[in-house]
């Protein structure tokens, strides 16, 4: 099966795109075939992997959502032969308005995914910092969702709101949706508050918190300006090491010891029936 994972948090600046890009690149470096679907009108996941806006200005995920293109037709390759991107640009802002009166508008992305069959091991959806129609489309299309959570006090408030929204999506739009895990980001070893947030989240959510904790790292911040994931920009940096650890942890959860790609797309029988948030 292809695991479709939505990377979501309505709070901005928590590391959603950084996690989407670097987790996908790390999985691809392990031999998994990965597609990033950029659902953020800022298009940072697209540019962060070296895509140029002129290359996809007239053919991107916006055109998929409004029915003018198939998802297969907008997918672009990257420097990593196992990593692909369905790019986005600011036109995507208009999709929320254009789809307001369209029937089944929450399922546009999910329906688009049907043509992918079992081409990818992972589809990672990078969401905008909101809980609007774009994020609803992503949650409706996903098997699971990952929450990047900044190691700061206010991050906890945003988490509860997201989990509440995910619960509503599970109840009304996607009964199979469940949480894949929480990724703690921007951890500062010198900051006592960071340690307190980590301890509180791990105590409350237990196994749902990934063991790999992403630190604040200058090289992580620099990589997007070069159009590269951290594993390509500086494979020896602590940011790269931690995202490789996260990729290994996720891969073990999803596929166990399987070395070959599974066959069935969206085999929902393998999913947990509870959100377990």
Secondary structure, DSSP 8 states (H G I E B T S, - for coil): --EEEEE--SSTTSSHHHHHHHHHHHHHHTT--EEEEE--TT-HHHHTTT--HHHHTTSSHHHHHTTSS-HHHHEEE-SSTTEEEE---TTHHHHHHHTTTSTTGGGHHHHHHGGGTT--SEEEEE--SS-SHHHHHHHHH-SEEEEEEESSTTHHHHHHHHHHHHHHHHHHT-TT-EEEEEEEESB-TT-HHHHHHHHHHHHHHGGGB-S---B--HHHHHHGGGT--HHHH-TTSHHHHHHHHHHHHHHHHHHTT--S----TT-GGGS-SS---
